[in-house]
Amino acid sequence: MLAPTLRFAVLALLAGASACSYSPHPKDGVQECYQGRCADGYVCADGKYCYSAGHLPTPPGTGGAVGIGGALRGTGGAVGVGGVTVGAGGGNGGAGMVGTGGAVVAGTGGVSGTGGATTCQPTRATGSNPLIDNMADGDNAIIPQDGRAGGWYSYGDNTGTITLVSSNPGQMCAVGSGFTSWGAGMGVSLNADATKSCTYDASVYSGIRFTIQGSITNGMVRLGVQTADISTPASGGTCVSTSTTNNCDDVYGADLLPGASGGVDCSSKVMSWTCGPVSSSTTGNQLVVSIPFAYMSQQGWGRSFPKFDTTLTLALQWQFKTCTESTCYTAGTSFNICVGNVTFY
């Protein structure tokens, strides 16, 4: 340390060299350095300004980059009842998760964030948002809420043609004709991405509710709930056929029959218009149908799965069958069916 006399002499010299007065106790960052030097107890920072010891400015570190997951659209086909894989298009995949930025470390650059997920994972419903889709936006994607990410698709037995129409406000419609094998249908995936369908645990709910209207000739409508244990790997399931012909895909569901009013009514597997535990009501020219999971069953043509496991739900499917409960039609099934306000309850 300089002797007291010499120290003040240096300060006097420094004061004379500056247009401003030089204080022996300047505020941090106010007094300019002189040739890289400051008064005792002060340090010249970056060759510019004097700071007291322990109060040096620290350059802030920069955060990491934000990873971005890609929004993906599925293309996988759905498996129709009867075992033929003919899907015309998979559901919309969910957008990837956004990565987080890195932490600031001692004035250095931050750690880079990670990119978003690009494949779906099993998801469980909380029960807070039961509405699957009200079709208000006019596209094929469902409302992305409560862990769901998917979309609408069509499928058929390759003997006829089917087209999805989402232009009707609040409805998804399927228009088709010429099906002479097991029929066709439209479905909605609940947890899917571009490469596969993943399971959605819907066990918190009791059933499915939707509106339906339209007509079907030479056939009937069936709502099916596709689950992974009964479905083949081609549609995201784990079932392996035990027969030379596919005996997987006999999913749980409920049959609907054309009603006398021209709409669609439900049936308890007998030729009658009695709904039994399935409730329905009319809203305008639309029939509101509520079907409890407890009422659903397999059709009986495939492998038997005694438990209806809604924790493994993949999709909902409205199949337009060429057979009613008592008659099969070989002349060809035609239909113009619209559904809306699809929701769990």
Long-range contacts (C-beta under 8 A, 24 or more apart in sequence): 1-40, 2-40, 7-40, 11-39, 26-50, 28-52, 28-55, 29-57, 58-107, 59-107, 60-104, 60-107, 61-104, 61-105, 61-106, 61-107, 61-108, 61-109, 61-110, 62-104, 62-109, 62-110, 63-101, 63-102, 63-103, 63-104, 63-110, 64-100, 64-101, 64-102, 64-103, 64-109, 64-110, 64-111, 64-112, 64-113, 65-99, 65-101, 65-102, 65-112, 65-113, 66-98, 66-99, 66-100, 66-101, 66-113, 67-98, 67-99, 67-100, 67-112, 67-113, 67-114, 67-115, 67-116, 68-96, 68-98, 68-99, 68-115, 68-116, 69-95, 69-96, 69-97, 69-98, 69-99, 69-115, 69-116, 69-117, 69-118, 70-95, 70-96, 70-116, 70-118, 71-95, 71-96, 72-96, 72-118, 72-193, 72-194, 72-195, 73-151, 73-194, 74-150, 74-151, 74-189, 74-192, 74-193, 74-194, 74-195, 74-197, 75-194, 76-192, 76-195, 76-196, 76-197, 76-234, 76-235, 76-236, 77-153, 77-155, 77-234, 77-235, 78-153, 78-155, 78-185, 78-187, 78-189, 78-226, 78-235, 78-315, 78-317, 79-155, 79-226, 79-231, 79-232, 79-234, 79-235, 79-237, 79-248, 79-249, 80-155, 80-156, 80-157, 80-182, 80-183, 80-184, 80-185, 80-249, 80-319, 81-182, 81-183, 81-185, 81-222, 81-224, 81-249, 81-250, 81-251, 81-299, 81-317, 81-319, 81-321, 82-157, 82-181, 82-182, 82-183, 82-246, 82-249, 82-301, 83-232, 83-241, 83-245, 83-246, 83-247, 83-248, 83-249, 83-302, 84-157, 84-158, 84-181, 84-182, 84-246, 85-232, 85-234, 85-235, 86-155, 86-156, 86-157, 86-158, 87-153, 87-154, 87-155, 87-235, 88-153, 88-154, 88-155, 88-156, 88-162, 89-153, 89-154, 90-151, 90-153, 90-189, 90-192, 90-194, 90-197, 91-140, 91-141, 91-142, 91-150, 91-151, 91-152, 91-153, 91-188, 91-189, 91-192, 91-197, 91-315, 92-140, 92-141, 92-142, 92-149, 92-150, 92-151, 92-192, 93-120, 93-149, 93-150, 93-192, 93-193, 93-194, 94-120, 94-144, 94-149, 94-150, 94-191, 94-193, 95-144, 95-149, 118-193, 118-194, 119-193, 119-195, 119-196, 120-149, 120-191, 120-192, 120-193, 120-196, 120-197, 120-198, 121-198, 122-191, 122-198, 122-199, 122-200, 122-201, 123-147, 123-148, 123-191, 123-198, 123-199, 123-200, 123-201, 124-200, 124-201, 124-204, 124-311, 125-200, 125-201, 125-202, 125-203, 125-204, 125-205, 125-344, 126-204, 127-204, 127-205, 130-205, 130-343, 130-344, 130-345, 131-341, 131-342, 131-343, 132-188, 132-190, 132-316, 132-342, 132-343, 132-344, 133-172, 133-188, 133-342, 134-170, 134-340, 134-341, 134-342, 135-166, 135-168, 135-169, 135-170, 135-171, 135-172, 135-340, 135-341, 136-169, 136-170, 138-166, 138-167, 138-169, 139-166, 140-164, 140-166, 140-172, 142-188, 142-189, 142-190, 147-191, 147-200, 148-190, 148-191, 148-200, 149-191, 149-192, 149-193, 150-188, 150-189, 150-190, 150-191, 150-192, 150-315, 151-188, 151-189, 151-192, 152-186, 152-187, 152-188, 153-186, 153-187, 153-188, 153-189, 154-184, 154-185, 154-186, 154-187, 155-184, 155-185, 155-186, 155-187, 155-317, 156-183, 156-184, 156-185, 157-181, 157-182, 157-183, 157-184, 159-332, 160-184, 160-332, 160-333, 162-186, 168-338, 170-340, 170-341, 171-211, 171-338, 171-339, 171-340, 172-338, 172-339, 172-340, 173-214, 173-336, 173-337, 173-338, 173-339, 174-318, 174-320, 174-335, 174-336, 174-337, 174-338, 175-335, 175-336, 176-320, 176-333, 176-334, 176-335, 177-332, 177-333, 177-334, 177-335, 178-332, 178-333, 178-334, 179-219, 179-320, 179-322, 179-332, 179-333, 180-322, 180-329, 180-330, 180-331, 180-332, 180-333, 181-322, 182-321, 182-322, 182-323, 183-219, 183-319, 183-320, 183-321, 183-322, 183-333, 184-319, 184-320, 184-333, 184-335, 185-317, 185-318, 185-319, 185-320, 186-317, 186-318, 186-339, 187-226, 187-315, 187-316, 187-317, 187-318, 188-315, 188-316, 188-342, 189-314, 189-315, 190-313, 190-314, 190-315, 190-316, 191-314, 192-236, 192-314, 192-315, 196-236, 197-235, 197-236, 197-314, 197-315, 198-236, 198-314, 199-227, 199-228, 199-236, 199-311, 199-312, 199-313, 199-314, 200-313, 200-314, 201-310, 201-311, 201-312, 201-313, 202-310, 202-311, 202-313, 202-344, 203-310, 203-311, 205-293, 205-310, 205-344, 205-345, 206-292, 206-293, 206-294, 206-345, 207-290, 207-291, 207-292, 207-293, 207-294, 207-295, 207-344, 207-345, 208-290, 208-291, 208-293, 208-316, 208-342, 208-343, 208-344, 208-345, 209-288, 209-289, 209-290, 209-291, 209-341, 209-342, 209-343, 209-344, 209-345, 210-288, 210-289, 210-339, 210-340, 210-341, 210-342, 210-343, 211-283, 211-286, 211-287, 211-288, 211-289, 211-339, 211-340, 211-341, 212-256, 212-263, 212-264, 212-286, 212-287, 212-289, 212-318, 212-337, 212-338, 212-339, 212-340, 213-263, 213-264, 213-285, 213-286, 213-287, 213-337, 213-338, 214-263, 214-264, 214-335, 214-336, 214-337, 214-338, 215-258, 215-262, 215-335, 215-336, 215-337, 216-258, 216-264, 216-320, 216-333, 216-334, 216-335, 216-336, 216-337, 217-333, 217-334, 217-335, 218-322, 218-329, 218-331, 218-332, 218-333, 218-334, 219-320, 219-321, 219-322, 219-323, 219-324, 219-329, 219-333, 219-335, 220-255, 220-256, 220-257, 220-258, 220-320, 220-321, 220-323, 220-324, 220-325, 221-255, 221-256, 221-257, 221-264, 221-318, 221-319, 221-320, 221-321, 221-335, 221-337, 222-253, 222-254, 222-255, 222-256, 222-299, 222-318, 222-319, 222-321, 223-253, 223-254, 223-256, 223-289, 223-291, 223-316, 223-317, 223-318, 223-319, 224-251, 224-252, 224-253, 224-316, 224-317, 224-318, 224-319, 225-251, 225-252, 225-253, 225-293, 225-296, 225-308, 225-310, 225-313, 225-315, 225-316, 225-317, 226-251, 226-313, 226-314, 226-315, 226-316, 226-317, 227-251, 227-252, 227-308, 227-309, 227-310, 227-312, 227-313, 227-314, 228-312, 228-314, 229-305, 229-309, 229-312, 230-298, 230-302, 230-303, 230-305, 231-314, 235-314, 235-315, 236-314, 237-314, 239-303, 241-303, 242-303, 246-302, 247-301, 247-302, 247-303, 248-302, 248-303, 249-302, 250-298, 250-299, 250-300, 250-301, 250-302, 250-303, 251-298, 251-317, 252-293, 252-296, 252-297, 252-298, 252-305, 252-308, 253-296, 253-297, 253-299, 253-317, 253-319, 254-278, 254-291, 254-295, 254-296, 254-297, 255-325, 256-289, 257-324, 257-325, 259-287, 263-287, 264-289, 264-337, 266-291, 267-325, 269-325, 270-325, 271-325, 271-326, 286-340, 290-345, 316-342
